[in-house]
Amino acid sequence: MTTGEGTGRGAGRGPVGDAGRGSGAGEARDSVGDAGRGSGASGGRDSVGNAGRDSVGNAGRDSGAGGDAVAEVFSALADPTRRRILDALAAHGEATATVLAAELPVSRQAVVKHLGVLDRAGLVAGHREGREARYRVIPERLGVTARWMDRVAAAWDSRLSAIKRLAEGE
């Protein structure tokens, strides 16, 4: 073993420097970073974090009786900080992560992460204005969830009425 080989940080990682890297490593990384941009078949980035999504988020995606769309909404709304962010956005109409962080007991970075969860659930959408990303509430996904809850409630009302009729009939 030569001096410095096999000990310390980086031991066993192979050659150091560019000599051990494939010639296309940088190019491959660049192409991955550019994936989904533009107006190709994969869809453009029309707003902050909405690659390939229509302007109302995923509000139209509803698998059967509510499925994924409803589960995403419930998951996103399970966190009290995200509910407070939605309340603040509803009050402001539109706001940046910086404005929201000033109203909440969390950092701007935490607000950005929560906004990402809300965006993936289709509850908020962001768009760029210069260097800022401004977010707004997208009510359509809440409507999908409310309709699902109405269907579940109606089914339970029907069942409870049947039980009541059976109980009173005896």
KOLKOLDREN-725761 format. One record per residue (C-alpha): residue number from 1; residue in one letter; x, y, z. Coordinates in nm, 4 decimals, decimal comma, padded with zeros to 6 digits. Example, Ala and Ser with C-alpha at 12.3 -4.5 7.8 and 13.67 -1.06 7.14 Angstrom:
<pts>
<pt resi="1" resn="A" x="01,2300" y="-00,4500" z="00,7800"/>
<pt resi="2" resn="S" x="01,3670" y="-00,1060" z="00,7140"/>
</pts>
This chain:
<pts>
<pt resi="1" resn="M" x="00,0000" y="00,0000" z="00,0000"/>
<pt resi="2" resn="T" x="00,1374" y="00,3399" z="-00,0932"/>
<pt resi="3" resn="T" x="00,1555" y="00,6305" z="00,1443"/>
<pt resi="4" resn="G" x="-00,1867" y="00,7782" z="00,2240"/>
<pt resi="5" resn="E" x="-00,3742" y="00,5010" z="00,0465"/>
<pt resi="6" resn="G" x="-00,6475" y="00,3177" z="00,2394"/>
<pt resi="7" resn="T" x="-00,6606" y="00,5536" z="00,5375"/>
<pt resi="8" resn="G" x="-00,8569" y="00,8630" z="00,6257"/>
<pt resi="9" resn="R" x="-01,1431" y="01,0250" z="00,4420"/>
<pt resi="10" resn="G" x="-01,2124" y="00,8998" z="00,0949"/>
<pt resi="11" resn="A" x="-01,0353" y="00,5658" z="00,1421"/>
<pt resi="12" resn="G" x="-01,1574" y="00,3084" z="-00,1060"/>
<pt resi="13" resn="R" x="-01,3430" y="00,5603" z="-00,3199"/>
<pt resi="14" resn="G" x="-01,1245" y="00,5190" z="-00,6225"/>
<pt resi="15" resn="P" x="-00,9188" y="00,7800" z="-00,8051"/>
<pt resi="16" resn="V" x="-00,9241" y="01,1365" z="-00,6823"/>
<pt resi="17" resn="G" x="-01,0047" y="01,4244" z="-00,9128"/>
<pt resi="18" resn="D" x="-01,1525" y="01,4201" z="-01,2620"/>
<pt resi="19" resn="A" x="-00,9421" y="01,1248" z="-01,3796"/>
<pt resi="20" resn="G" x="-01,1816" y="00,8678" z="-01,2312"/>
<pt resi="21" resn="R" x="-01,5019" y="01,0292" z="-01,3496"/>
<pt resi="22" resn="G" x="-01,6815" y="00,9397" z="-01,6681"/>
<pt resi="23" resn="S" x="-01,6525" y="01,1937" z="-01,9459"/>
<pt resi="24" resn="G" x="-02,0276" y="01,2542" z="-01,9561"/>
<pt resi="25" resn="A" x="-02,0940" y="01,2937" z="-01,5827"/>
<pt resi="26" resn="G" x="-02,1429" y="01,6682" z="-01,5967"/>
<pt resi="27" resn="E" x="-02,3491" y="01,6452" z="-01,9124"/>
<pt resi="28" resn="A" x="-02,5795" y="01,3816" z="-01,7640"/>
<pt resi="29" resn="R" x="-02,6314" y="01,5899" z="-01,4538"/>
<pt resi="30" resn="D" x="-02,7173" y="01,8939" z="-01,6643"/>
<pt resi="31" resn="S" x="-02,9718" y="01,7020" z="-01,8683"/>
<pt resi="32" resn="V" x="-03,1423" y="01,5739" z="-01,5519"/>
<pt resi="33" resn="G" x="-03,1597" y="01,9275" z="-01,4174"/>
<pt resi="34" resn="D" x="-03,3268" y="02,0421" z="-01,7363"/>
<pt resi="35" resn="A" x="-03,5815" y="01,7607" z="-01,7471"/>
<pt resi="36" resn="G" x="-03,9398" y="01,8789" z="-01,7496"/>
<pt resi="37" resn="R" x="-03,8602" y="02,2350" z="-01,8503"/>
<pt resi="38" resn="G" x="-03,9861" y="02,3981" z="-02,1613"/>
<pt resi="39" resn="S" x="-04,2982" y="02,3202" z="-02,3561"/>
<pt resi="40" resn="G" x="-04,2235" y="01,9623" z="-02,4603"/>
<pt resi="41" resn="A" x="-04,4373" y="01,6570" z="-02,4048"/>
<pt resi="42" resn="S" x="-04,3420" y="01,6436" z="-02,0386"/>
<pt resi="43" resn="G" x="-04,5081" y="01,9786" z="-01,9720"/>
<pt resi="44" resn="G" x="-04,3541" y="02,3077" z="-01,8730"/>
<pt resi="45" resn="R" x="-04,3059" y="02,4590" z="-01,5319"/>
<pt resi="46" resn="D" x="-04,5948" y="02,7018" z="-01,5351"/>
<pt resi="47" resn="S" x="-04,5681" y="02,8008" z="-01,1711"/>
<pt resi="48" resn="V" x="-04,3524" y="02,7371" z="-00,8685"/>
<pt resi="49" resn="G" x="-04,3300" y="02,3620" z="-00,8097"/>
<pt resi="50" resn="N" x="-04,5961" y="02,2763" z="-01,0676"/>
<pt resi="51" resn="A" x="-04,4000" y="02,0942" z="-01,3368"/>
<pt resi="52" resn="G" x="-04,6439" y="01,9446" z="-01,5833"/>
<pt resi="53" resn="R" x="-04,9511" y="02,0293" z="-01,3741"/>
<pt resi="54" resn="D" x="-05,2474" y="02,2271" z="-01,4997"/>
<pt resi="55" resn="S" x="-05,3267" y="02,5690" z="-01,3531"/>
<pt resi="56" resn="V" x="-05,5579" y="02,4327" z="-01,0831"/>
<pt resi="57" resn="G" x="-05,3170" y="02,1786" z="-00,9421"/>
<pt resi="58" resn="N" x="-05,4406" y="01,8216" z="-00,9370"/>
<pt resi="59" resn="A" x="-05,7994" y="01,9145" z="-00,8575"/>
<pt resi="60" resn="G" x="-05,9262" y="01,7037" z="-01,1458"/>
<pt resi="61" resn="R" x="-05,7440" y="01,3907" z="-01,0343"/>
<pt resi="62" resn="D" x="-05,9922" y="01,1877" z="-00,8370"/>
<pt resi="63" resn="S" x="-05,9577" y="00,8115" z="-00,8286"/>
<pt resi="64" resn="G" x="-06,2990" y="00,6596" z="-00,7812"/>
<pt resi="65" resn="A" x="-06,4502" y="00,7525" z="-00,4469"/>
<pt resi="66" resn="G" x="-06,1938" y="01,0181" z="-00,3683"/>
<pt resi="67" resn="G" x="-05,8807" y="00,8064" z="-00,3372"/>
<pt resi="68" resn="D" x="-05,5474" y="00,9762" z="-00,3806"/>
<pt resi="69" resn="A" x="-05,6731" y="01,3337" z="-00,4123"/>
<pt resi="70" resn="V" x="-05,8580" y="01,3202" z="-00,0821"/>
<pt resi="71" resn="A" x="-05,5766" y="01,1335" z="00,0940"/>
<pt resi="72" resn="E" x="-05,3254" y="01,3973" z="-00,0166"/>
<pt resi="73" resn="V" x="-05,5478" y="01,6763" z="00,1146"/>
<pt resi="74" resn="F" x="-05,6038" y="01,5067" z="00,4505"/>
<pt resi="75" resn="S" x="-05,2322" y="01,4338" z="00,4809"/>
<pt resi="76" resn="A" x="-05,1421" y="01,7943" z="00,4024"/>
<pt resi="77" resn="L" x="-05,4028" y="01,9326" z="00,6425"/>
<pt resi="78" resn="A" x="-05,2990" y="01,6992" z="00,9247"/>
<pt resi="79" resn="D" x="-05,0246" y="01,9430" z="01,0234"/>
<pt resi="80" resn="P" x="-05,1436" y="02,2486" z="01,2226"/>
<pt resi="81" resn="T" x="-04,8708" y="02,4697" z="01,0739"/>
<pt resi="82" resn="R" x="-04,9933" y="02,3934" z="00,7221"/>
<pt resi="83" resn="R" x="-05,3494" y="02,4754" z="00,8281"/>
<pt resi="84" resn="R" x="-05,2255" y="02,8082" z="00,9657"/>
<pt resi="85" resn="I" x="-05,0411" y="02,8748" z="00,6389"/>
<pt resi="86" resn="L" x="-05,3643" y="02,8100" z="00,4454"/>
<pt resi="87" resn="D" x="-05,5543" y="03,0427" z="00,6804"/>
<pt resi="88" resn="A" x="-05,2932" y="03,3156" z="00,6327"/>
<pt resi="89" resn="L" x="-05,2975" y="03,2735" z="00,2544"/>
<pt resi="90" resn="A" x="-05,6773" y="03,2897" z="00,2532"/>
<pt resi="91" resn="A" x="-05,6613" y="03,6132" z="00,4552"/>
<pt resi="92" resn="H" x="-05,3928" y="03,7701" z="00,2331"/>
<pt resi="93" resn="G" x="-05,5180" y="03,6340" z="-00,0968"/>
<pt resi="94" resn="E" x="-05,1566" y="03,5920" z="-00,2025"/>
<pt resi="95" resn="A" x="-04,8303" y="03,6019" z="-00,0076"/>
<pt resi="96" resn="T" x="-04,4629" y="03,5137" z="-00,0153"/>
<pt resi="97" resn="A" x="-04,2968" y="03,2643" z="00,2164"/>
<pt resi="98" resn="T" x="-04,1260" y="03,5581" z="00,3890"/>
<pt resi="99" resn="V" x="-04,4586" y="03,7258" z="00,4702"/>
<pt resi="100" resn="L" x="-04,6033" y="03,3970" z="00,5947"/>
<pt resi="101" resn="A" x="-04,2975" y="03,3235" z="00,8103"/>
<pt resi="102" resn="A" x="-04,3337" y="03,6635" z="00,9779"/>
<pt resi="103" resn="E" x="-04,6795" y="03,5556" z="01,0989"/>
<pt resi="104" resn="L" x="-04,5833" y="03,2058" z="01,2122"/>
<pt resi="105" resn="P" x="-04,3478" y="03,0675" z="01,4765"/>
<pt resi="106" resn="V" x="-04,1396" y="02,8872" z="01,2111"/>
<pt resi="107" resn="S" x="-03,8553" y="02,9852" z="00,9803"/>
<pt resi="108" resn="R" x="-03,8972" y="03,0910" z="00,6191"/>
<pt resi="109" resn="Q" x="-03,7323" y="02,7645" z="00,5128"/>
<pt resi="110" resn="A" x="-03,9902" y="02,5657" z="00,7120"/>
<pt resi="111" resn="V" x="-04,2701" y="02,7659" z="00,5494"/>
<pt resi="112" resn="V" x="-04,1258" y="02,6862" z="00,2051"/>
<pt resi="113" resn="K" x="-04,1230" y="02,3139" z="00,2884"/>
<pt resi="114" resn="H" x="-04,4829" y="02,3295" z="00,4127"/>
<pt resi="115" resn="L" x="-04,5839" y="02,5197" z="00,0981"/>
<pt resi="116" resn="G" x="-04,4274" y="02,2393" z="-00,1053"/>
<pt resi="117" resn="V" x="-04,6471" y="01,9822" z="00,0705"/>
<pt resi="118" resn="L" x="-04,9546" y="02,2000" z="00,0194"/>
<pt resi="119" resn="D" x="-04,8608" y="02,2475" z="-00,3469"/>
<pt resi="120" resn="R" x="-04,8208" y="01,8724" z="-00,4057"/>
<pt resi="121" resn="A" x="-05,1635" y="01,8229" z="-00,2473"/>
<pt resi="122" resn="G" x="-05,3046" y="02,0792" z="-00,4902"/>
<pt resi="123" resn="L" x="-05,4080" y="02,3216" z="-00,2157"/>
<pt resi="124" resn="V" x="-05,1810" y="02,6116" z="-00,3112"/>
<pt resi="125" resn="A" x="-05,0089" y="02,7316" z="-00,6252"/>
<pt resi="126" resn="G" x="-04,7105" y="02,9570" z="-00,6584"/>
<pt resi="127" resn="H" x="-04,5883" y="03,1841" z="-00,9323"/>
<pt resi="128" resn="R" x="-04,2770" y="03,3923" z="-00,9734"/>
<pt resi="129" resn="E" x="-04,2785" y="03,7696" z="-00,9663"/>
<pt resi="130" resn="G" x="-03,9197" y="03,8700" z="-01,0210"/>
<pt resi="131" resn="R" x="-03,7134" y="03,7053" z="-00,7497"/>
<pt resi="132" resn="E" x="-04,0115" y="03,6235" z="-00,5283"/>
<pt resi="133" resn="A" x="-04,2467" y="03,3293" z="-00,5327"/>
<pt resi="134" resn="R" x="-04,6012" y="03,4297" z="-00,4445"/>
<pt resi="135" resn="Y" x="-04,8508" y="03,1676" z="-00,3302"/>
<pt resi="136" resn="R" x="-05,2298" y="03,1546" z="-00,3305"/>
<pt resi="137" resn="V" x="-05,4935" y="02,9041" z="-00,2188"/>
<pt resi="138" resn="I" x="-05,6443" y="02,6755" z="-00,4832"/>
<pt resi="139" resn="P" x="-05,9995" y="02,6023" z="-00,3608"/>
<pt resi="140" resn="E" x="-06,0845" y="02,3320" z="-00,6171"/>
<pt resi="141" resn="R" x="-05,9035" y="02,0530" z="-00,4305"/>
<pt resi="142" resn="L" x="-06,0839" y="02,1458" z="-00,1100"/>
<pt resi="143" resn="G" x="-06,4082" y="02,1173" z="-00,3071"/>
<pt resi="144" resn="V" x="-06,3163" y="01,7650" z="-00,4238"/>
<pt resi="145" resn="T" x="-06,2489" y="01,6691" z="-00,0622"/>
<pt resi="146" resn="A" x="-06,5711" y="01,8312" z="00,0631"/>
<pt resi="147" resn="R" x="-06,7752" y="01,6425" z="-00,1986"/>
<pt resi="148" resn="W" x="-06,6100" y="01,3155" z="-00,0921"/>
<pt resi="149" resn="M" x="-06,6934" y="01,3894" z="00,2737"/>
<pt resi="150" resn="D" x="-07,0540" y="01,4699" z="00,1733"/>
<pt resi="151" resn="R" x="-07,0841" y="01,1296" z="-00,0002"/>
<pt resi="152" resn="V" x="-06,9441" y="00,9504" z="00,3059"/>
<pt resi="153" resn="A" x="-07,1743" y="01,1468" z="00,5388"/>
<pt resi="154" resn="A" x="-07,4779" y="01,0694" z="00,3207"/>
<pt resi="155" resn="A" x="-07,3950" y="00,6982" z="00,3274"/>
<pt resi="156" resn="W" x="-07,3682" y="00,7051" z="00,7070"/>
<pt resi="157" resn="D" x="-07,6913" y="00,9037" z="00,7394"/>
<pt resi="158" resn="S" x="-07,8643" y="00,6383" z="00,5303"/>
<pt resi="159" resn="R" x="-07,7241" y="00,3574" z="00,7446"/>
<pt resi="160" resn="L" x="-07,8146" y="00,5300" z="01,0706"/>
<pt resi="161" resn="S" x="-08,1691" y="00,5955" z="00,9458"/>
<pt resi="162" resn="A" x="-08,2063" y="00,2263" z="00,8605"/>
<pt resi="163" resn="I" x="-08,0832" y="00,1295" z="01,2080"/>
<pt resi="164" resn="K" x="-08,3256" y="00,3772" z="01,3657"/>
<pt resi="165" resn="R" x="-08,6183" y="00,2342" z="01,1663"/>
<pt resi="166" resn="L" x="-08,5229" y="-00,1184" z="01,2729"/>
<pt resi="167" resn="A" x="-08,4909" y="-00,0165" z="01,6372"/>
<pt resi="168" resn="E" x="-08,8228" y="00,1703" z="01,6446"/>
<pt resi="169" resn="G" x="-09,0045" y="-00,1042" z="01,4551"/>
<pt resi="170" resn="E" x="-08,9407" y="-00,3683" z="01,7188"/>
</pts>
